[in-house]
Amino acid sequence: MSKQLQALIIGASRGIGLGLSKELQQRGWAVSATRRLLAGAEESPEIKWLTLDINNLQQSTTFGQMLPLEQFDVIVVNAGVYGPDHQSVSSTTQDELLSLFMTNTFSPIRIANAVLPSLKANTGVLAFTSSKLASLNENPHADMPLYSASKSALNMLTRTLLPATESRGLTLLSLHPGWVQTELGGAAAPLTVQESVQGLANVLDNYQGKGGHHFVDYSMQNLSW
Ligand SMILES: NC(=O)c1ccc[n+]([C@@H]2O[C@H](COP(=O)([O-])OP(=O)(O)OC[C@H]3O[C@@H](n4cnc5c(N)ncnc54)[C@H](OP(=O)(O)O)[C@@H]3O)[C@@H](O)[C@H]2O)c1
């Protein structure tokens, strides 16, 4: 009998994170997942819920320290925000910028560093929910510029993890989930959460043991940086 695969999804109270947690659990994985508030966790008792606000440095450090070493096959850092609706550099405040870039760029890398030792060597996958909008090639007109810039910077900082992941045979992924019907994606998005997370789960399955750093969408297409 094969051993049960284990996943940790960070930022899973709703949307893609919650959908992906449920999808992996239904595929037979043991799933741990985080949310900022425990309220609502009772609706998905099949998931092991942990609390974490990725912007809280103290919580992030303690969170990493309490995880067993080499426990997870996959860790997905999924938490993210859109930032101000106007998406205008000229109109934005310093507080808005700080909040956007902390949540989408710096805190994901910080929590990734904290949880890295709990990924299984050789086959472990560390994935970030990025966006196709992060790419100059895929987003030539810089649509949604503040949000997109925060994800471009996330992709760049993700690359700084490569020496640490390569030395343990891990695989790094920057994922594009598609444009998805969530609070962030809005009702006009073409993809349901279910369609996106089925694809993302296939990607996570497929990339175990591959090594390197890949920018991939939910349909397993490679994207240009
Ligand atoms: N939807 C799309 O079309 C789309 C496209 C490309 C990329 N993405 C990316 O996919 C990821 C998930 O987005 P979504 O569409 O599912 O959005 P969503 O429904 O708005 O969910 C965002 C998730 O991030 C969590 N989160 C936000 N700030 C956090 C923090 N400081 N600490 C911990 N968790 C935090 C939220 O938790 P709370 O409930 O506590 O706020 C929520 O669980 C994001 O990184 C997003 O940028 C989405």
The ligand as a Tripos MOL2 file, in Angstrom:
@<TRIPOS>MOLECULE
LIG
   48    52     1     0     0
SMALL
NO_CHARGES

@<TRIPOS>ATOM
      1 N1         -8.9730   34.4240   -8.3590 N.am      1 LIG1
      2 C1         -8.1520   34.6230   -9.3840 C.2       1 LIG1
      3 O1         -8.5910   34.8400  -10.5220 O.2       1 LIG1
      4 C2         -6.6550   34.5800   -9.1880 C.ar      1 LIG1
      5 C3         -5.8360   34.6680  -10.3280 C.ar      1 LIG1
      6 C4         -4.4470   34.6080  -10.1650 C.ar      1 LIG1
      7 C5         -3.9090   34.4430   -8.9040 C.ar      1 LIG1
      8 N2         -4.7180   34.3760   -7.8110 N.ar      1 LIG1
      9 C6         -4.0890   34.2040   -6.4980 C.3       1 LIG1
     10 O2         -4.6310   33.0570   -5.8650 O.3       1 LIG1
     11 C7         -4.5430   33.1920   -4.4470 C.3       1 LIG1
     12 C8         -5.8940   32.9240   -3.8160 C.3       1 LIG1
     13 O3         -6.7960   33.9000   -4.3120 O.3       1 LIG1
     14 P1         -8.3870   33.7240   -4.3130 P.3       1 LIG1
     15 O4         -8.8270   34.1110   -5.6660 O.co2     1 LIG1
     16 O5         -8.7800   32.4190   -3.7490 O.co2     1 LIG1
     17 O6         -8.7680   34.9430   -3.3290 O.3       1 LIG1
     18 P2         -9.7190   35.0450   -2.0530 P.3       1 LIG1
     19 O7        -10.9550   34.2440   -2.2380 O.co2     1 LIG1
     20 O8         -9.8270   36.5050   -1.7990 O.co2     1 LIG1
     21 O9         -8.8520   34.3340   -0.8940 O.3       1 LIG1
     22 C9         -7.6620   34.8980   -0.4220 C.3       1 LIG1
     23 C10        -7.1460   34.0400    0.7090 C.3       1 LIG1
     24 O10        -5.9330   34.6210    1.2070 O.3       1 LIG1
     25 C11        -6.0510   34.7320    2.6310 C.3       1 LIG1
     26 N3         -5.2270   35.8030    3.1570 N.ar      1 LIG1
     27 C12        -5.1870   37.1020    2.7730 C.ar      1 LIG1
     28 N4         -4.3170   37.7790    3.5480 N.ar      1 LIG1
     29 C13        -3.8030   36.8850    4.4340 C.ar      1 LIG1
     30 C14        -2.8540   36.9670    5.5000 C.ar      1 LIG1
     31 N5         -2.2660   38.1230    5.8280 N.pl3     1 LIG1
     32 N6         -2.5540   35.8430    6.1840 N.ar      1 LIG1
     33 C15        -3.1510   34.6760    5.8690 C.ar      1 LIG1
     34 N7         -4.0620   34.5270    4.8950 N.ar      1 LIG1
     35 C16        -4.3720   35.6310    4.1960 C.ar      1 LIG1
     36 C17        -7.5320   35.0060    2.8560 C.3       1 LIG1
     37 O11        -7.8570   34.7950    4.2260 O.3       1 LIG1
     38 P3         -8.9980   35.6650    5.0050 P.3       1 LIG1
     39 O12       -10.2930   34.9460    4.7480 O.co2     1 LIG1
     40 O13        -8.5600   35.6270    6.4120 O.co2     1 LIG1
     41 O14        -8.9910   37.0470    4.4030 O.co2     1 LIG1
     42 C18        -8.1240   33.9760    1.8930 C.3       1 LIG1
     43 O15        -8.0980   32.6800    2.4560 O.3       1 LIG1
     44 C19        -4.0270   34.6150   -4.1960 C.3       1 LIG1
     45 O16        -2.6400   34.5830   -3.9570 O.3       1 LIG1
     46 C20        -4.3260   35.3180   -5.5090 C.3       1 LIG1
     47 O17        -3.4790   36.4300   -5.7340 O.3       1 LIG1
     48 C21        -6.0640   34.4250   -7.9250 C.ar      1 LIG1
@<TRIPOS>BOND
     1     1     2 1
     2     2     3 2
     3     2     4 1
     4     4     5 ar
     5     4    48 ar
     6     5     6 ar
     7     6     7 ar
     8     7     8 ar
     9     8     9 1
    10     8    48 ar
    11     9    10 1
    12     9    46 1
    13    10    11 1
    14    11    12 1
    15    11    44 1
    16    12    13 1
    17    13    14 1
    18    14    15 2
    19    14    16 1
    20    14    17 1
    21    17    18 1
    22    18    19 2
    23    18    20 1
    24    18    21 1
    25    21    22 1
    26    22    23 1
    27    23    24 1
    28    23    42 1
    29    24    25 1
    30    25    26 1
    31    25    36 1
    32    26    27 ar
    33    26    35 ar
    34    27    28 ar
    35    28    29 ar
    36    29    30 ar
    37    29    35 ar
    38    30    31 1
    39    30    32 ar
    40    32    33 ar
    41    33    34 ar
    42    34    35 ar
    43    36    37 1
    44    36    42 1
    45    37    38 1
    46    38    39 2
    47    38    40 1
    48    38    41 1
    49    42    43 1
    50    44    45 1
    51    44    46 1
    52    46    47 1
@<TRIPOS>SUBSTRUCTURE
     1 LIG1         1 GROUP 0 **** ****
